Amino acid sequence: MDTMSVNKFRENLKSVVEQVVSRHEPLKVTRRAGQDFVVISADDWEREQETLHVLQNKDLMQQIADSLETHTHGKGYKPTGEQMDEITGV
């Protein structure tokens, strides 16, 4: 994560925000007096929130672990060719 001072952030606000949004990389802004803060695009914020939701949901995490286990042993669900075409939109 890149870091910049609050003064530099303020001076280059428009270009810095464009960079954060287009590169999908958060930016840490430091302040002399006070706590630092992070600038992140709304899309990236929502994606992070969804990830946190999944990680905090024990049932979903168990389903993921079970799926990984069956996949590792070649015992997972294998869709037919027709089902794969439907899934991939072919």
C-alpha positions in Angstrom: 0.0 0.0 0.0 1.4 3.4 -1.0 1.6 6.1 1.6 1.4 9.9 1.3 1.1 12.9 3.5 -2.3 14.6 4.0 -0.8 17.8 2.5 0.3 16.0 -0.7 -3.1 14.2 -0.8 -5.0 17.5 -0.5 -2.8 19.1 -3.3 -3.4 16.2 -5.7 -6.8 15.1 -4.6 -8.3 14.6 -8.1 -5.4 12.6 -9.5 -4.9 10.6 -6.4 -8.5 9.5 -6.2 -8.4 8.6 -9.9 -5.4 6.5 -9.2 -6.9 4.7 -6.3 -10.1 3.9 -8.2 -8.4 2.8 -11.5 -5.6 0.7 -9.9 -7.8 -0.8 -7.2 -5.1 -0.1 -4.7 -5.8 1.6 -1.3 -3.7 4.6 -0.2 -2.6 5.3 3.3 -2.7 9.0 4.1 -0.6 10.1 7.1 -1.1 13.1 9.3 1.3 14.8 11.7 -1.3 15.3 14.5 -3.9 12.6 14.5 -4.5 9.1 13.1 -3.7 8.1 9.6 -6.5 7.0 7.3 -7.0 4.9 4.2 -8.6 5.8 0.9 -10.2 3.0 -1.0 -12.7 2.8 -3.9 -16.3 2.0 -3.2 -16.1 -1.2 -5.3 -13.1 -2.4 -3.4 -14.7 -1.6 -0.1 -17.8 -3.6 -1.0 -15.7 -6.5 -2.1 -13.8 -6.5 1.2 -17.1 -6.4 3.1 -18.3 -9.4 1.2 -15.1 -11.3 1.9 -15.3 -10.5 5.6 -18.9 -11.7 5.6 -17.9 -15.1 4.1 -14.9 -15.4 6.5 -17.0 -14.7 9.5 -19.8 -17.2 8.5 -18.9 -20.5 10.0 -21.4 -22.5 7.9 -20.0 -21.0 4.6 -16.4 -21.6 5.7 -17.4 -25.3 6.5 -19.0 -25.7 3.1 -15.8 -24.3 1.4 -13.6 -26.6 3.5 -15.8 -29.6 2.6 -15.8 -28.7 -1.1 -12.0 -28.4 -1.0 -11.7 -31.8 0.6 -13.9 -33.5 -2.0 -12.1 -31.7 -4.8 -8.7 -32.7 -3.5 -9.7 -36.3 -3.6 -11.4 -36.1 -7.0 -14.8 -36.9 -5.5 -16.4 -33.5 -6.1 -19.4 -32.8 -8.3 -18.6 -33.0 -12.0 -21.2 -31.2 -14.3 -22.0 -32.7 -17.7 -20.8 -30.9 -20.8 -24.3 -29.5 -21.3 -24.3 -28.1 -17.7 -20.9 -26.6 -18.3 -22.1 -24.8 -21.4 -25.0 -23.4 -19.4 -22.7 -22.3 -16.6 -20.2 -20.6 -18.9 -22.9 -19.2 -21.1 -21.7 -21.0 -24.3 
